[in-house]
Amino acid sequence: MKKKYVQVGTGGRARFFYESIAGTYNETSEIVAFCDISQTRMDYANRRISEQYGHPIVPTYHYQDFDKML
């Protein structure tokens, strides 16, 4: 069974984490959601993991919906 991760914050440095999970560690890990204040950044992160690593698009949650995401 893969470990599931939620990325909270998808700004500049976040890319190191979500790309590692979607790429290097894709055999044991998966991203299941993004949460951020910026829909634009979450959309960019989704495009990156989808186009570059073939990872499925994941749901996105505005930071005010953090509880709903969990």
ABEGO torsion letter per residue (X at the ends): XBBBBBBBEABAAAAAAAAAAABAAAAABBBABBBBABAAAAAAAAAAAAAAAGBBBBBBBBAAAAAAAX
